[in-house]
Amino acid sequence: MTADPYTALVRTYDIETADYTDDLAAYLDLAERSGGPVLDVGCGTGRVSFALAQHGLAVTGIDVSEAMLARARQRAEKNPAASKIKWLQADVTSLDLGEQFQLAIFAYNGYMHLTEQS
């Protein structure tokens, strides 16, 4: 794996994304209809994972960035809903978690991270 580009951004990432909630109602509706468990691909610091877990859904948050996951785990210490979340470092392009999910969410700008710029 190459160097984690989010190491430098993780300190300010939540400041940029904390107020963005426009998409959460749609994810919650889908997750409640599916019944869970939910896979949050590219979970970052847990914005979507925490929102879903607060509604009682089991969530597995995956991210390639250990720096982002470390921040999510730090945030989880202050969030009672975090007991419903499992955090894993994983690359979605080679993912095999050995379990099935009723819903997979790739929120926000996640897809843009799957391409390489030349």
C-alpha positions as CSV (number, residue, x, y, z in Angstrom):
1,M,0.0,0.0,0.0
2,T,1.3,3.5,-0.8
3,A,1.6,6.3,1.7
4,D,-1.7,7.3,3.3
5,P,-2.6,10.7,1.8
6,Y,-5.2,11.3,4.5
7,T,-2.6,11.4,7.3
8,A,-2.1,15.1,6.6
9,L,-5.9,15.8,6.2
10,V,-7.4,13.8,9.1
11,R,-7.0,16.6,11.6
12,T,-9.3,19.0,9.7
13,Y,-11.4,16.5,7.8
14,D,-14.3,16.5,10.3
15,I,-14.4,20.3,10.3
16,E,-15.1,20.2,6.5
17,T,-17.7,17.4,6.6
18,A,-19.4,17.6,10.1
19,D,-22.2,19.9,8.9
20,Y,-22.9,17.9,5.8
21,T,-26.0,15.9,6.6
22,D,-28.1,16.2,3.4
23,D,-27.5,12.6,2.4
24,L,-28.0,10.9,5.8
25,A,-31.8,10.6,5.6
26,A,-31.5,8.7,2.3
27,Y,-28.9,6.3,3.6
28,L,-31.0,5.8,6.8
29,D,-34.1,5.0,4.8
30,L,-32.3,2.5,2.6
31,A,-30.6,0.9,5.7
32,E,-33.8,0.6,7.6
33,R,-35.6,-1.0,4.7
34,S,-32.7,-3.5,4.2
35,G,-32.6,-4.3,8.0
36,G,-28.8,-4.4,8.0
37,P,-26.1,-5.2,8.5
38,V,-24.7,-2.3,6.5
39,L,-21.3,-1.9,4.9
40,D,-20.0,1.7,4.9
41,V,-17.3,1.7,2.2
42,G,-14.8,4.5,2.5
43,C,-16.2,5.3,6.0
44,G,-13.5,7.9,6.8
45,T,-14.0,9.2,10.3
46,G,-17.4,7.6,10.6
47,R,-19.9,10.3,9.6
48,V,-22.4,7.9,8.0
49,S,-21.5,4.9,10.2
50,F,-22.3,6.8,13.4
51,A,-25.6,8.1,11.9
52,L,-26.7,4.6,11.0
53,A,-25.6,3.1,14.3
54,Q,-27.5,5.7,16.3
55,H,-30.7,4.2,14.7
56,G,-29.7,0.7,16.0
57,L,-28.2,-0.6,12.8
58,A,-25.2,-2.9,12.8
59,V,-22.5,-1.2,10.6
60,T,-19.1,-2.3,9.4
61,G,-17.0,0.7,8.3
62,I,-14.1,0.1,6.0
63,D,-11.5,2.5,4.8
64,V,-8.1,2.1,3.3
65,S,-6.8,4.9,5.5
66,E,-5.6,3.9,8.9
67,A,-5.4,7.6,9.9
68,M,-9.1,8.1,9.1
69,L,-10.0,4.9,11.0
70,A,-7.9,6.0,14.0
71,R,-9.9,9.2,14.1
72,A,-13.2,7.2,13.8
73,R,-12.1,5.0,16.7
74,Q,-11.3,8.1,18.7
75,R,-14.7,9.6,18.0
76,A,-16.3,6.3,18.9
77,E,-15.0,6.6,22.5
78,K,-17.5,9.4,23.0
79,N,-20.4,7.9,21.1
80,P,-22.6,5.2,22.8
81,A,-23.9,4.0,19.4
82,A,-20.3,3.0,18.4
83,S,-20.8,-0.4,20.0
84,K,-22.9,-1.2,16.8
85,I,-19.9,-0.4,14.5
86,K,-16.9,-2.5,13.5
87,W,-14.0,-0.6,12.0
88,L,-11.7,-2.4,9.5
89,Q,-8.9,-1.2,7.3
90,A,-9.6,-2.7,3.9
91,D,-9.3,-1.8,0.2
92,V,-12.7,-2.1,-1.5
93,T,-11.0,-3.0,-4.8
94,S,-9.8,-6.3,-3.2
95,L,-12.4,-6.8,-0.5
96,D,-13.3,-10.1,1.0
97,L,-14.7,-9.8,4.5
98,G,-16.1,-13.3,4.6
99,E,-19.6,-12.0,5.5
100,Q,-22.6,-10.6,3.7
101,F,-24.4,-7.3,4.0
102,Q,-27.9,-6.3,3.2
103,L,-26.7,-2.9,2.0
104,A,-23.4,-1.3,1.0
105,I,-23.1,2.4,1.0
106,F,-20.3,4.3,-0.7
107,A,-21.1,7.8,0.4
108,Y,-20.1,11.3,-0.4
109,N,-17.3,11.4,-2.9
110,G,-16.1,7.9,-2.4
111,Y,-16.1,6.8,-6.0
112,M,-13.6,9.5,-7.0
113,H,-11.0,7.7,-5.0
114,L,-11.2,4.6,-7.2
115,T,-9.5,6.1,-10.2
116,E,-6.0,7.1,-10.8
117,Q,-5.1,10.5,-12.2
118,S,-2.4,10.4,-14.9
